[in-house]
Amino acid sequence: QQQQQQQQQQQKPDSPRASQEGFNGKNTCSGSGIQAKLRYNMTGRVDERGELPFPLAEGETLPTGICCDSAYAPYAEPRFLFNRSDVALFPTLQGQERPVTFYDSVCGIPLFRAPLNRSFEEFRAETAEHGWPSFRPAEVVAGNVKILENGYVVSKCGTHLGSNLPDEKGTRYCLDLSCISGNPQ
């Protein structure tokens, strides 16, 4: 116990001690973790620009950290990640049939169908304004998404998806693309 206390005292608040192999905190995802192949070029992505508040654990990818590592729950993937040239979310969606379904990056359940009750341009503009993909209640796949008391948004599989950040229009699901880039299972 004394050794554990010493380790905790040496731990810096911006660099958590690994509590599970490959995680800074606890693995909050069910099943075998992040899908092997994600959409929108999210597979295997890391924090190449050093934008996270502390480094990913050894072997941890950005999607695993943001979606499944409890240490990152208060944080989001880098702002405007969806807009980087190697991701290009909206140019990728441009030619797809609408509404587009976004799936959980761990268990593959459908989470959101967008745009609904707004245009594609309104969906894009709201996402660009806030910096992360933004969804409205009409776009939620019923029973697959919930808002916790602390404002975190999670799937019924336990995957951390982002936060509820209400605005003048009401509930707004501000989500990490890494966590909604899965494929149907």
Secondary structure by P-SEA (a helix, b strand, c coil): caaaaaaaaacccccccccccccccccccccccccccccccccccccccccccccccccccaaaaacccccccccccccccccccccccccccccccccbbbbccccccccccccccccaaaaaaaaaaacccccccccccccccccccccbbbccccccccccccccccccccccccccccccc
